[in-house]
Amino acid sequence: MRILGINAVFHDPAAAIVVDGTVVAAAEEERFSRRKHGKSPVPFSTWELPEKAAAWCLQRAGLDVSELDAVAYSYDPTLVDASLDGVDAGGWEKLRTLYARRAPEFLKTALPGLDPGIVRFVRHHVAHAASAALASPFGDCAVLTSDGRGESESSVLGEYRDGKFVELAHQSLPHSLGLTYEAATAHLGFQRSSDEYKVMALASYGTPRFLPELRELVFTTGDGGFRTAPIDWERFAPARSRDDEFLPEHADLAASVQRVTEEVLLDLARWLHERTGHTDLALAGGTALNCVANTRLHAEGPFERVWVQPAAGDAGTALGAALQLAADFGEAVEPMGGADLGRGWSDDELEAWLRRADVPYERCADIAETVADALADDAIVAWFQGRAEFGPRALGHRSLLAHPGRAENLERLNDVKGREQFRPVAPMVLEDRAPELFSRGPVPSPYMLFVHDVAPQWRDRIPAVTHVDGTARIQTVSREDEPLVARMLAAFERRTGLPTVVNTSLNTAGRPMVDDPRDALECFGSAPVDLLAIGPFAVRRKGGAA
Ligand SMILES: [Fe+2]
């Protein structure tokens, strides 16, 4: 079966294609449209479809739209509780539902030749659940989803047995961990539905002194559900505008919200474990991008292994909806092999781009060695290799790299990216060396979805990637799965004694991650990056450190 998955309703529109139970391609619309998050997260943008991502997925799979067996749309408008108007839609809920109902017709316009009769609606949280459990390497496992909202719910707990989803509990709206966290995000002066990870980073600077009060408002109910009461945030800290200074109580509020979210997730995981007895837990939904909470689930929760869908936000529901339909059709679904499901270019195509841009470049005998040399000389390197990542993290395909031993590189990178200075950058590390440097979080951790403690004897050696609380959000790199990145890390270690490199996403302020070669050249041309390593080619900045 050939199934196209579509996420369009809330934010992060994306498409994915699954052929005979195998994920062939997945991509977010923002990487094509160059508009961060693809669209505005308002109810009246529900009609906007991931047109370019969907067309590319078909092209990558070598399929004409007429050859599709089904389109899986990760929202079922028949499940919307009409009385919910106002939870987050400000009176526009009915319009959102109408747009979702009409999605088959909109899709026909976006993908000429599509038969609207093959579009199937997949419940939003089942799409999240499938994106976790069916894409994971686990087979049968427990699954927990949590986000802002789906049709009428914000969380589902269940299990997959023989590819079939069995629901055990769900939490209906208006109660929502994601919407509560989003409200805190907005109160703290960040962008709702976008900047939640900044709250998590800010939390490290505070103490959770409002936790007792928040526990009265956000708590589990012992049946796989929870309650989230409306919160008067002003009680704890004044609303902050984007350019205002941070007060200590802002960090304390971030720490308190973070902690109560972790506690609820841990309680839900314990309940789910008691009910299912599984050793493995799969997670998805925007809340699962909270790597501090994930680490507590791994370290303190009852499950032996925890796997998080790398595109845990709504983009991943495009993939999950397609996988769920494949399973519903009785197909055996293959776990996803990696997050590099986006676009890629051949060396010849890359060289054609460089010629066209008329920039001096060289073809390297081994780009891994060239980059290791440059990094050892304290260059900032734009690393463009292989297929683009699906999901919000750069995982060694579209990355900015730097020397982790120089504390000032945190500031340098945050300047390149126009980010707040409290934001940490993360290390990529050879998987077999990771246990020596990092503890508490799981190894392997290939998708940067957990935080680890940096071993005390390493903290001073890799200050650029050690967060203020002594943690780091690592990506482990396997020599088998990522041979080029692993070779670069090994070459860097030979030069510096450090088996780790700073890795942050390849983009500048407010832009989506670089996806195609032109984006890479534009990024290189507009930011103080010393070296662009694009395929086997090196482009050097005149007078730069490389
Ligand atoms: Fe969602």
Boltz pocket constraint, residues with backbone or C-beta under 6 A from the ligand:
constraints:
  - pocket:
      binder: B
      contacts: [[A, 124], [A, 128], [A, 147], [A, 148], [A, 149], [A, 150], [A, 285], [A, 286], [A, 312], [A, 313], [A, 314]]
      max_distance: 6.0
